[in-house]
Amino acid sequence: MQPRDLSDHVAYEAGRGIEEVARDLGLEADELVKLSSNENAFGPSPKAVAAIEAYAPTVHSYPKSSAVDLRDALADRWDVGSGQVWLANGGDGALDYLARAMLRPGEEVLVPAPGFAYYAMSARYHHGSVNEYPIRKADGFTQSAGTVLEHYDGERVIYLTTPHNPTGSELSPAGIEAVAEGTDKETLVIVDEAYGEFSDTPSVVPLVEERDDVAVIRTFSKAYGLAGIRLGYAVVPETWAEAYARVNTPFAASEIACRAGLAALEDRDHVEKTVDAVRWGREYIHGNLACQTWESAGNFVLCEVGDGSEVTERAQREGVIVRDTTSFGLPECVRITCGTREETKRAVAVLNELL
Ligand SMILES: *Cc1c(COP(=O)(O)O)cnc(C)c1O
């Protein structure tokens, strides 16, 4: 037998793991600088590590109270009801739950191009079809409600990413509201704030409180340094929050994930240190990399290097792993994650040699 027709489905291409690359190059992992997956250069919060260790002996139990506690803590943080927080296996899992809850077979979604590949993948798993709106290099990759609305044709779901991966551009809260206003009341606007902590622009969670057609995605993978634990969530309108119980995979976030998340939320210093290094790194890359770069509100900078695949390949041989953005439709660019100051400096030095 065979799976159903998956020819429309494109496999997700993750940035390569550090062990994988080290093995290929015959190097030790600690000789490499990995700036390809927008991970936290400082690792997880030490408090999260302690929580993971502390709760290891009780993982034979299903995560019940920890999930309740984490939903409560996040609800508190965002000033929403606990039911409005949909915990999931990463922000990606939260995207799946929204697609499960919203899409009827054959309905359409609208995604950014270039953009995060998982929006389209998730919509297709849920029997949706995918249309695109452009974020144009000719416009400096700026985002505008006007462009989204010009391309909108009654889709059931619109995905907005702010700060946007891989360009780093933002859409203002007023712009997001204009998209929600300008679309059908049966169209859900999903605002992906995976990089929200790195931006000065406020979150649009308050908009979720005012309307019933906007949801926000957040993750512990980036600023909180918990990518390996797989923890994210959606904040959804109160009116349909109860749909979670009908769509979520039971115990959507693991005991260890919930405990780590609770501890990480408490560790504001770790997030602050991370965000400070990222701000410094963005400036350093802009100021010192000898090619065109774009203003970024995320923990990465998009850089036009000529041949992205070749530069990625050659930088890797020098021990610096960056993200070739060919799979995003930007073969002339690479995306560099802001590392520690030392890592970012080394990446810029290596790339400048190659440019
Ligand atoms: C990293 C990322 C996410 C979420 O990733 P998870 O690890 O699944 O939480 C969501 N959207 C964008 C644009 C991202 O870059």
The ligand as an SDF file (V2000), in Angstrom:
LIG
                    3D

 15 15  0  0  0  0  0  0  0  0999 V2000
   10.8000   28.8710   15.1180 C   0  0  0  0  0  0  0  0  0  0  0  0
    9.5150   29.3250   14.5420 C   0  0  0  0  0  0  0  0  0  0  0  0
    8.2780   28.8790   15.0250 C   0  0  0  0  0  0  0  0  0  0  0  0
    8.0660   27.8990   16.1220 C   0  0  0  0  0  0  0  0  0  0  0  0
    8.9440   26.8960   16.2320 O   0  0  0  0  0  0  0  0  0  0  0  0
    8.7220   25.7910   17.3660 P   0  0  0  0  0  0  0  0  0  0  0  0
   10.0950   25.3240   17.6370 O   0  0  0  0  0  0  0  0  0  0  0  0
    7.8190   24.7660   16.7760 O   0  0  0  0  0  0  0  0  0  0  0  0
    8.0980   26.4620   18.5380 O   0  0  0  0  0  0  0  0  0  0  0  0
    7.1320   29.3900   14.4810 C   0  0  0  0  0  0  0  0  0  0  0  0
    7.1800   30.2990   13.5070 N   0  0  0  0  0  0  0  0  0  0  0  0
    8.3300   30.7580   13.0220 C   0  0  0  0  0  0  0  0  0  0  0  0
    8.2960   31.7880   11.9620 C   0  0  0  0  0  0  0  0  0  0  0  0
    9.5400   30.2820   13.5020 C   0  0  0  0  0  0  0  0  0  0  0  0
   10.6790   30.7210   12.9650 O   0  0  0  0  0  0  0  0  0  0  0  0
  1  2  1  0
  2  3  1  0
  2 14  2  0
  3  4  1  0
  3 10  2  0
  4  5  1  0
  5  6  1  0
  6  7  2  0
  6  8  1  0
  6  9  1  0
 10 11  1  0
 11 12  2  0
 12 13  1  0
 12 14  1  0
 14 15  1  0
M  END
$$$$
